Amino acid sequence: MKLLVKILLLAAIFLTPQLADAQSKVQQPKSTKKQLKQQAKQEKKNKKDGEKLQNELARRHERIQTKEVRKRMKKNKKKAKRINDNKREGFFKRLFRKK
């Protein structure tokens, strides 16, 4: 009888962690996965719309400027890009610039 109790006790001890581990592997319902996927899709769409709106506003801002201002804006944009890319001015620009 004591041997039977010991065997049952040992079996209960060894099987308990396996049962607890099996319960922790609960999968998400498919509806939750669909919701997450739909939410990611919506965020992507919102980001794309935001970028489109920002580009549209930048074009409008440039369009309402005078011709001289647009030229200055273009010149400054090129200069800023060159500086950010760590490039030097062209040879002739350096050679013939006002000192």
PyMOL CGO cylinders between C-alpha atoms (Angstrom):
from pymol import cmd
from pymol.cgo import CYLINDER

trace = [
    CYLINDER, 0.00, 0.00, 0.00, 2.82, 2.39, 0.91, 0.3, 1, 1, 1, 1, 1, 1,
    CYLINDER, 2.82, 2.39, 0.91, 4.54, 1.56, -2.38, 0.3, 1, 1, 1, 1, 1, 1,
    CYLINDER, 4.54, 1.56, -2.38, 1.37, 2.38, -4.31, 0.3, 1, 1, 1, 1, 1, 1,
    CYLINDER, 1.37, 2.38, -4.31, 1.02, 5.74, -2.54, 0.3, 1, 1, 1, 1, 1, 1,
    CYLINDER, 1.02, 5.74, -2.54, 4.67, 6.61, -3.28, 0.3, 1, 1, 1, 1, 1, 1,
    CYLINDER, 4.67, 6.61, -3.28, 4.25, 5.74, -6.96, 0.3, 1, 1, 1, 1, 1, 1,
    CYLINDER, 4.25, 5.74, -6.96, 1.09, 7.82, -7.25, 0.3, 1, 1, 1, 1, 1, 1,
    CYLINDER, 1.09, 7.82, -7.25, 2.76, 10.71, -5.44, 0.3, 1, 1, 1, 1, 1, 1,
    CYLINDER, 2.76, 10.71, -5.44, 5.80, 10.60, -7.72, 0.3, 1, 1, 1, 1, 1, 1,
    CYLINDER, 5.80, 10.60, -7.72, 3.59, 10.36, -10.80, 0.3, 1, 1, 1, 1, 1, 1,
    CYLINDER, 3.59, 10.36, -10.80, 1.59, 13.38, -9.62, 0.3, 1, 1, 1, 1, 1, 1,
    CYLINDER, 1.59, 13.38, -9.62, 4.78, 15.38, -9.01, 0.3, 1, 1, 1, 1, 1, 1,
    CYLINDER, 4.78, 15.38, -9.01, 6.24, 14.60, -12.44, 0.3, 1, 1, 1, 1, 1, 1,
    CYLINDER, 6.24, 14.60, -12.44, 3.02, 15.18, -14.37, 0.3, 1, 1, 1, 1, 1, 1,
    CYLINDER, 3.02, 15.18, -14.37, 2.07, 18.49, -12.72, 0.3, 1, 1, 1, 1, 1, 1,
    CYLINDER, 2.07, 18.49, -12.72, 4.71, 20.68, -14.48, 0.3, 1, 1, 1, 1, 1, 1,
    CYLINDER, 4.71, 20.68, -14.48, 3.81, 19.16, -17.86, 0.3, 1, 1, 1, 1, 1, 1,
    CYLINDER, 3.81, 19.16, -17.86, 0.15, 19.99, -17.38, 0.3, 1, 1, 1, 1, 1, 1,
    CYLINDER, 0.15, 19.99, -17.38, 0.96, 23.56, -16.32, 0.3, 1, 1, 1, 1, 1, 1,
    CYLINDER, 0.96, 23.56, -16.32, 3.25, 23.96, -19.35, 0.3, 1, 1, 1, 1, 1, 1,
    CYLINDER, 3.25, 23.96, -19.35, 0.53, 22.75, -21.71, 0.3, 1, 1, 1, 1, 1, 1,
    CYLINDER, 0.53, 22.75, -21.71, -1.86, 25.39, -20.38, 0.3, 1, 1, 1, 1, 1, 1,
    CYLINDER, -1.86, 25.39, -20.38, 0.62, 28.23, -20.98, 0.3, 1, 1, 1, 1, 1, 1,
    CYLINDER, 0.62, 28.23, -20.98, 0.69, 27.55, -24.74, 0.3, 1, 1, 1, 1, 1, 1,
    CYLINDER, 0.69, 27.55, -24.74, -2.73, 29.03, -25.39, 0.3, 1, 1, 1, 1, 1, 1,
    CYLINDER, -2.73, 29.03, -25.39, -3.10, 30.25, -28.97, 0.3, 1, 1, 1, 1, 1, 1,
    CYLINDER, -3.10, 30.25, -28.97, -4.79, 33.50, -29.83, 0.3, 1, 1, 1, 1, 1, 1,
    CYLINDER, -4.79, 33.50, -29.83, -8.18, 33.16, -31.42, 0.3, 1, 1, 1, 1, 1, 1,
    CYLINDER, -8.18, 33.16, -31.42, -8.29, 33.79, -35.15, 0.3, 1, 1, 1, 1, 1, 1,
    CYLINDER, -8.29, 33.79, -35.15, -10.46, 36.84, -34.67, 0.3, 1, 1, 1, 1, 1, 1,
    CYLINDER, -10.46, 36.84, -34.67, -7.67, 38.48, -32.64, 0.3, 1, 1, 1, 1, 1, 1,
    CYLINDER, -7.67, 38.48, -32.64, -5.12, 37.71, -35.34, 0.3, 1, 1, 1, 1, 1, 1,
    CYLINDER, -5.12, 37.71, -35.34, -7.44, 39.20, -37.95, 0.3, 1, 1, 1, 1, 1, 1,
    CYLINDER, -7.44, 39.20, -37.95, -7.89, 42.32, -35.82, 0.3, 1, 1, 1, 1, 1, 1,
    CYLINDER, -7.89, 42.32, -35.82, -4.13, 42.75, -35.45, 0.3, 1, 1, 1, 1, 1, 1,
    CYLINDER, -4.13, 42.75, -35.45, -3.63, 42.28, -39.18, 0.3, 1, 1, 1, 1, 1, 1,
    CYLINDER, -3.63, 42.28, -39.18, -6.40, 44.76, -39.97, 0.3, 1, 1, 1, 1, 1, 1,
    CYLINDER, -6.40, 44.76, -39.97, -4.97, 47.27, -37.50, 0.3, 1, 1, 1, 1, 1, 1,
    CYLINDER, -4.97, 47.27, -37.50, -1.51, 47.00, -39.09, 0.3, 1, 1, 1, 1, 1, 1,
    CYLINDER, -1.51, 47.00, -39.09, -3.06, 47.50, -42.51, 0.3, 1, 1, 1, 1, 1, 1,
    CYLINDER, -3.06, 47.50, -42.51, -4.95, 50.59, -41.29, 0.3, 1, 1, 1, 1, 1, 1,
    CYLINDER, -4.95, 50.59, -41.29, -1.78, 52.08, -39.75, 0.3, 1, 1, 1, 1, 1, 1,
    CYLINDER, -1.78, 52.08, -39.75, 0.09, 51.54, -43.01, 0.3, 1, 1, 1, 1, 1, 1,
    CYLINDER, 0.09, 51.54, -43.01, -2.71, 53.28, -44.94, 0.3, 1, 1, 1, 1, 1, 1,
    CYLINDER, -2.71, 53.28, -44.94, -2.75, 56.21, -42.49, 0.3, 1, 1, 1, 1, 1, 1,
    CYLINDER, -2.75, 56.21, -42.49, 1.01, 56.62, -42.81, 0.3, 1, 1, 1, 1, 1, 1,
    CYLINDER, 1.01, 56.62, -42.81, 0.80, 56.58, -46.59, 0.3, 1, 1, 1, 1, 1, 1,
    CYLINDER, 0.80, 56.58, -46.59, -2.02, 59.17, -46.56, 0.3, 1, 1, 1, 1, 1, 1,
    CYLINDER, -2.02, 59.17, -46.56, -0.02, 61.38, -44.20, 0.3, 1, 1, 1, 1, 1, 1,
    CYLINDER, -0.02, 61.38, -44.20, 3.02, 61.30, -46.46, 0.3, 1, 1, 1, 1, 1, 1,
    CYLINDER, 3.02, 61.30, -46.46, 0.85, 62.09, -49.47, 0.3, 1, 1, 1, 1, 1, 1,
    CYLINDER, 0.85, 62.09, -49.47, -0.74, 65.06, -47.69, 0.3, 1, 1, 1, 1, 1, 1,
    CYLINDER, -0.74, 65.06, -47.69, 2.67, 66.34, -46.58, 0.3, 1, 1, 1, 1, 1, 1,
    CYLINDER, 2.67, 66.34, -46.58, 4.01, 66.18, -50.16, 0.3, 1, 1, 1, 1, 1, 1,
    CYLINDER, 4.01, 66.18, -50.16, 0.92, 67.95, -51.43, 0.3, 1, 1, 1, 1, 1, 1,
    CYLINDER, 0.92, 67.95, -51.43, 1.31, 70.76, -48.88, 0.3, 1, 1, 1, 1, 1, 1,
    CYLINDER, 1.31, 70.76, -48.88, 5.01, 71.17, -49.73, 0.3, 1, 1, 1, 1, 1, 1,
    CYLINDER, 5.01, 71.17, -49.73, 4.19, 71.45, -53.45, 0.3, 1, 1, 1, 1, 1, 1,
    CYLINDER, 4.19, 71.45, -53.45, 1.48, 74.02, -52.73, 0.3, 1, 1, 1, 1, 1, 1,
    CYLINDER, 1.48, 74.02, -52.73, 3.87, 76.04, -50.56, 0.3, 1, 1, 1, 1, 1, 1,
    CYLINDER, 3.87, 76.04, -50.56, 6.39, 76.15, -53.38, 0.3, 1, 1, 1, 1, 1, 1,
    CYLINDER, 6.39, 76.15, -53.38, 3.76, 76.90, -56.03, 0.3, 1, 1, 1, 1, 1, 1,
    CYLINDER, 3.76, 76.90, -56.03, 2.48, 80.04, -54.30, 0.3, 1, 1, 1, 1, 1, 1,
    CYLINDER, 2.48, 80.04, -54.30, 5.96, 81.62, -54.17, 0.3, 1, 1, 1, 1, 1, 1,
    CYLINDER, 5.96, 81.62, -54.17, 7.25, 84.06, -56.77, 0.3, 1, 1, 1, 1, 1, 1,
    CYLINDER, 7.25, 84.06, -56.77, 9.69, 82.90, -59.42, 0.3, 1, 1, 1, 1, 1, 1,
    CYLINDER, 9.69, 82.90, -59.42, 12.69, 84.53, -57.69, 0.3, 1, 1, 1, 1, 1, 1,
    CYLINDER, 12.69, 84.53, -57.69, 11.84, 82.92, -54.37, 0.3, 1, 1, 1, 1, 1, 1,
    CYLINDER, 11.84, 82.92, -54.37, 11.45, 79.49, -56.02, 0.3, 1, 1, 1, 1, 1, 1,
    CYLINDER, 11.45, 79.49, -56.02, 14.93, 79.88, -57.53, 0.3, 1, 1, 1, 1, 1, 1,
    CYLINDER, 14.93, 79.88, -57.53, 16.40, 80.78, -54.13, 0.3, 1, 1, 1, 1, 1, 1,
    CYLINDER, 16.40, 80.78, -54.13, 14.59, 77.85, -52.52, 0.3, 1, 1, 1, 1, 1, 1,
    CYLINDER, 14.59, 77.85, -52.52, 15.96, 75.47, -55.15, 0.3, 1, 1, 1, 1, 1, 1,
    CYLINDER, 15.96, 75.47, -55.15, 19.49, 76.85, -54.75, 0.3, 1, 1, 1, 1, 1, 1,
    CYLINDER, 19.49, 76.85, -54.75, 19.35, 76.56, -50.96, 0.3, 1, 1, 1, 1, 1, 1,
    CYLINDER, 19.35, 76.56, -50.96, 17.91, 73.04, -51.15, 0.3, 1, 1, 1, 1, 1, 1,
    CYLINDER, 17.91, 73.04, -51.15, 20.81, 71.93, -53.39, 0.3, 1, 1, 1, 1, 1, 1,
    CYLINDER, 20.81, 71.93, -53.39, 23.34, 73.60, -51.10, 0.3, 1, 1, 1, 1, 1, 1,
    CYLINDER, 23.34, 73.60, -51.10, 21.84, 71.95, -48.00, 0.3, 1, 1, 1, 1, 1, 1,
    CYLINDER, 21.84, 71.95, -48.00, 21.84, 68.54, -49.72, 0.3, 1, 1, 1, 1, 1, 1,
    CYLINDER, 21.84, 68.54, -49.72, 25.49, 68.94, -50.71, 0.3, 1, 1, 1, 1, 1, 1,
    CYLINDER, 25.49, 68.94, -50.71, 26.48, 69.96, -47.16, 0.3, 1, 1, 1, 1, 1, 1,
    CYLINDER, 26.48, 69.96, -47.16, 24.52, 67.06, -45.64, 0.3, 1, 1, 1, 1, 1, 1,
    CYLINDER, 24.52, 67.06, -45.64, 26.22, 64.64, -48.04, 0.3, 1, 1, 1, 1, 1, 1,
    CYLINDER, 26.22, 64.64, -48.04, 29.64, 66.04, -46.99, 0.3, 1, 1, 1, 1, 1, 1,
    CYLINDER, 29.64, 66.04, -46.99, 30.62, 67.02, -50.53, 0.3, 1, 1, 1, 1, 1, 1,
    CYLINDER, 30.62, 67.02, -50.53, 32.78, 69.98, -51.53, 0.3, 1, 1, 1, 1, 1, 1,
    CYLINDER, 32.78, 69.98, -51.53, 31.75, 72.71, -53.91, 0.3, 1, 1, 1, 1, 1, 1,
    CYLINDER, 31.75, 72.71, -53.91, 32.70, 72.26, -57.53, 0.3, 1, 1, 1, 1, 1, 1,
    CYLINDER, 32.70, 72.26, -57.53, 36.20, 73.22, -58.68, 0.3, 1, 1, 1, 1, 1, 1,
    CYLINDER, 36.20, 73.22, -58.68, 35.13, 76.20, -60.78, 0.3, 1, 1, 1, 1, 1, 1,
    CYLINDER, 35.13, 76.20, -60.78, 32.79, 77.50, -58.08, 0.3, 1, 1, 1, 1, 1, 1,
    CYLINDER, 32.79, 77.50, -58.08, 35.67, 77.47, -55.61, 0.3, 1, 1, 1, 1, 1, 1,
    CYLINDER, 35.67, 77.47, -55.61, 38.04, 78.99, -58.16, 0.3, 1, 1, 1, 1, 1, 1,
    CYLINDER, 38.04, 78.99, -58.16, 35.81, 81.90, -59.19, 0.3, 1, 1, 1, 1, 1, 1,
    CYLINDER, 35.81, 81.90, -59.19, 33.91, 82.71, -55.99, 0.3, 1, 1, 1, 1, 1, 1,
    CYLINDER, 33.91, 82.71, -55.99, 33.99, 86.21, -54.55, 0.3, 1, 1, 1, 1, 1, 1,
    CYLINDER, 33.99, 86.21, -54.55, 36.62, 86.65, -51.88, 0.3, 1, 1, 1, 1, 1, 1,
]
cmd.load_cgo(trace, "trace")
